[in-house]
């Protein structure tokens, strides 16, 4: 059953684009995680959980806490094979197709697959791509990968289409947590027009106007993380939700 994936497709179709907030467990205390999840789920359509590292919490307990407080689907956005939990609704099976690092293309997946199978988690295969953002981000450093140059949309288009042909269900264009600049709108539009699977865009999206322009360019889902961590208030969430849905 692909219940979460099917609901994502319906959500994007009905709203024009879905708004997602990424919760990194390392950025919050245990009580803060639950509070954030409750507030976020009032406005956002989905919660992604994960990060490049998880050193502050037991990942499974963090997901359990978030899920218990959330009224929207909770989907794991794993940094590696250790970030798997039965408490989530689904897991993005990210293959870093823009990299030539075999661990991020298939190695971590082989480690995680038996655990995912035991937990009975819904798996959503994703063609994950790093895009140059103006600085070295955590995901770029940890993955030891070159990012796709900002001015080369054709490289992103070819990688996205290869991911589609490999059977992946989503494309994820990622500038990285704390990025100076988000994925160029022109690249979002080029990739969205070139593939027939939904496109997710995240990293460096600092304002509702940024989010609106990315959704208008064809993104089916817009993801924010750092900006919500820094503001921590409902008004910011409301602004982003309205901007994404109005596109």
C-alpha positions as CSV (number, residue, x, y, z in Angstrom):
1,X,0.0,0.0,0.0
2,X,1.2,3.5,-0.9
3,X,-1.2,5.4,1.2
4,X,1.1,8.4,2.1
5,X,2.4,8.7,-1.4
6,X,-1.1,8.6,-2.9
7,X,-2.3,11.2,-0.4
8,X,0.7,13.4,-1.3
9,X,-0.3,13.3,-5.0
10,X,-3.9,14.2,-4.1
11,X,-2.8,16.9,-1.8
12,X,-0.6,18.5,-4.5
13,X,-3.3,18.3,-7.0
14,X,-6.0,19.8,-4.8
15,X,-3.8,22.6,-3.3
16,X,-1.5,23.4,-6.2
17,X,1.5,22.5,-4.1
18,X,2.0,21.0,-0.6
19,X,3.9,22.7,2.2
20,X,6.3,20.6,4.2
21,X,8.3,21.4,7.3
22,X,11.5,19.5,8.1
23,X,12.1,18.8,11.8
24,X,15.7,18.0,12.6
25,X,15.7,16.2,16.0
26,X,19.2,17.5,16.8
27,X,17.9,21.1,16.9
28,X,15.4,20.6,19.7
29,X,15.0,19.1,23.2
30,X,12.5,16.2,23.6
31,X,9.7,18.5,24.9
32,X,10.4,21.1,22.2
33,X,10.0,18.4,19.5
34,X,6.5,17.6,20.5
35,X,5.5,21.3,20.8
36,X,7.0,22.0,17.4
37,X,5.2,19.1,15.8
38,X,1.9,20.1,17.3
39,X,2.2,23.7,16.0
40,X,3.6,22.7,12.6
41,X,0.8,20.2,12.0
42,X,-1.8,23.0,12.4
43,X,-0.5,24.6,9.3
44,X,1.7,22.4,7.2
45,X,0.6,19.5,5.1
46,X,3.4,17.1,6.0
47,X,6.3,16.8,8.5
48,X,9.7,15.4,7.4
49,X,11.9,14.2,10.1
50,X,15.7,13.7,9.8
51,X,19.1,15.3,9.5
52,X,22.7,14.8,8.5
53,X,23.4,13.5,12.0
54,X,21.3,12.5,15.0
55,X,23.5,12.8,18.1
56,X,21.2,14.5,20.6
57,X,18.3,11.9,20.7
58,X,17.4,8.3,20.1
59,X,16.0,8.7,16.6
60,X,13.1,6.3,17.1
61,X,12.0,8.1,20.3
62,X,12.2,11.4,18.5
63,X,9.9,10.2,15.7
64,X,7.5,8.6,18.2
65,X,7.3,12.0,20.1
66,X,6.7,13.9,16.8
67,X,4.1,11.4,15.6
68,X,2.2,11.5,18.8
69,X,1.9,15.3,18.7
70,X,1.2,15.6,14.9
71,X,-2.1,15.6,13.1
72,X,-0.5,15.3,9.6
73,X,1.6,12.5,8.1
74,X,5.2,12.1,9.5
75,X,7.7,11.0,6.9
76,X,11.3,10.1,7.6
77,X,13.9,12.1,5.6
78,X,16.9,9.9,6.5
79,X,20.5,11.1,6.7
80,X,21.7,7.5,6.8
81,X,20.7,3.9,7.5
82,X,20.3,4.5,11.2
83,X,17.4,6.9,10.8
84,X,14.6,4.4,10.5
85,X,11.6,4.1,12.9
86,X,8.4,2.2,12.9
87,X,6.6,5.2,14.4
88,X,6.6,7.1,11.1
89,X,4.0,6.9,8.4
90,X,6.5,6.5,5.6
91,X,10.1,6.9,4.6
92,X,11.8,8.7,1.7
93,X,14.2,6.2,0.2
94,X,16.7,8.8,-1.0
95,X,19.2,7.9,-3.6
96,X,21.7,10.8,-4.1
97,X,21.7,10.6,-7.9
98,X,23.7,13.8,-8.3
99,X,26.6,12.1,-6.4
100,X,29.1,9.5,-7.5
101,X,29.4,8.3,-3.9
102,X,28.3,4.6,-3.9
103,X,27.3,4.7,-0.3
104,X,24.6,7.4,-1.0
105,X,23.6,5.8,-4.3
106,X,23.0,2.3,-2.9
107,X,25.2,1.4,0.1
108,X,23.1,2.9,2.9
109,X,20.0,1.6,1.3
110,X,21.2,-2.0,1.5
111,X,21.9,-1.6,5.2
112,X,18.5,0.0,5.8
113,X,16.3,-2.2,3.7
114,X,15.9,-5.2,6.1
115,X,15.1,-2.9,9.0
116,X,12.5,-1.0,6.9
117,X,11.0,-4.3,5.9
118,X,10.7,-5.5,9.5
119,X,9.0,-2.3,10.5
120,X,6.6,-2.5,7.6
121,X,7.2,1.1,6.6
122,X,5.8,2.6,3.4
123,X,8.8,3.4,1.2
124,X,8.8,6.3,-1.3
125,X,11.8,6.1,-3.7
126,X,13.3,9.5,-4.4
127,X,15.8,10.9,-6.8
128,X,17.7,13.2,-4.5
129,X,19.9,15.9,-5.9
130,X,22.2,18.6,-4.3
131,X,22.2,22.0,-6.0
132,X,25.0,24.6,-5.5
133,X,23.8,27.1,-2.9
134,X,26.7,29.5,-2.2
135,X,28.3,27.6,0.7
136,X,29.2,24.1,1.8
137,X,26.1,22.7,3.5
138,X,25.9,19.8,6.0
139,X,24.5,17.4,3.5
140,X,27.2,18.3,1.0
141,X,30.0,17.8,3.5
142,X,28.6,14.6,5.0
143,X,27.9,13.1,1.6
144,X,31.3,14.1,0.1
145,X,29.4,15.1,-3.1
146,X,29.7,17.9,-5.6
147,X,26.6,19.9,-6.0
148,X,25.0,20.6,-9.4
149,X,26.1,24.0,-10.6
150,X,23.3,26.6,-10.3
151,X,23.6,27.8,-13.9
152,X,23.3,24.3,-15.4
153,X,19.6,23.3,-15.3
154,X,20.3,20.7,-18.1
155,X,22.4,18.7,-15.7
156,X,19.6,18.6,-13.1
157,X,17.1,17.7,-15.9
158,X,19.1,14.8,-17.0
159,X,19.6,13.4,-13.5
160,X,15.9,13.9,-12.7
161,X,14.9,12.0,-15.8
162,X,17.3,9.2,-15.1
163,X,15.8,8.9,-11.6
164,X,12.3,8.7,-13.2
165,X,13.5,6.0,-15.6
166,X,14.9,4.1,-12.7
167,X,11.4,4.0,-11.2
168,X,11.7,6.7,-8.5
169,X,8.4,8.3,-7.5
170,X,9.7,11.8,-6.6
171,X,12.5,14.2,-7.5
172,X,14.0,16.2,-4.6
173,X,16.1,19.4,-5.5
174,X,18.0,20.3,-2.4
175,X,20.1,23.4,-1.7
176,X,20.8,22.1,1.8
177,X,20.0,23.1,5.4
178,X,21.1,26.7,6.0
179,X,21.9,27.3,2.4
180,X,22.7,30.9,1.3
181,X,20.5,30.6,-1.7
182,X,17.6,28.3,-2.7
183,X,17.4,26.3,-5.8
184,X,17.1,28.6,-8.8
185,X,13.5,29.1,-9.9
186,X,14.6,28.5,-13.5
187,X,16.0,25.1,-12.6
188,X,12.8,24.2,-10.7
189,X,10.8,25.0,-13.8
190,X,13.1,23.2,-16.2
191,X,13.1,20.0,-14.1
192,X,9.3,20.1,-13.4
193,X,8.6,20.6,-17.1
194,X,11.0,17.7,-18.1
195,X,9.8,14.9,-15.8
196,X,6.3,13.5,-15.2
197,X,6.9,12.8,-11.4
198,X,6.4,15.4,-8.7
199,X,9.3,17.6,-7.7
200,X,10.1,18.6,-4.1
201,X,12.3,21.7,-3.5
202,X,14.0,22.5,-0.2
203,X,16.9,24.4,1.3
204,X,17.6,28.1,1.6
205,X,13.9,29.1,1.3
206,X,13.8,32.1,3.6
207,X,10.6,34.0,2.8
208,X,7.0,33.2,1.8
209,X,7.7,35.0,-1.5
210,X,10.6,32.5,-2.2
211,X,8.2,29.6,-1.5
212,X,5.5,31.1,-3.7
213,X,7.8,31.5,-6.7
214,X,9.2,28.0,-6.3
215,X,5.7,26.5,-6.2
216,X,4.6,28.6,-9.2
217,X,7.7,27.3,-11.1
218,X,6.2,23.8,-10.8
219,X,7.3,22.4,-7.5
220,X,4.7,20.0,-6.1
221,X,6.1,20.3,-2.6
222,X,8.1,23.1,-0.9
223,X,10.1,22.3,2.2
224,X,11.4,24.7,4.8
225,X,13.4,23.9,7.9
226,X,15.9,26.5,9.3
227,X,13.5,29.5,8.9
228,X,10.9,27.8,11.1
229,X,13.6,26.8,13.6
230,X,14.7,30.4,13.9
231,X,11.3,32.0,14.1
232,X,9.5,29.3,16.0
233,X,6.1,31.0,15.7
234,X,2.8,30.3,14.1
235,X,2.6,33.5,12.1
236,X,5.7,32.4,10.1
237,X,4.1,29.0,9.4
238,X,0.8,30.6,8.3
239,X,2.7,32.9,5.9
240,X,4.5,30.0,4.2
241,X,1.4,27.8,4.0
242,X,-0.6,30.6,2.4
243,X,2.2,31.4,0.0
244,X,2.6,27.8,-1.2
245,X,-1.1,27.0,-1.4
246,X,-1.9,30.2,-3.3
247,X,0.5,29.3,-6.0
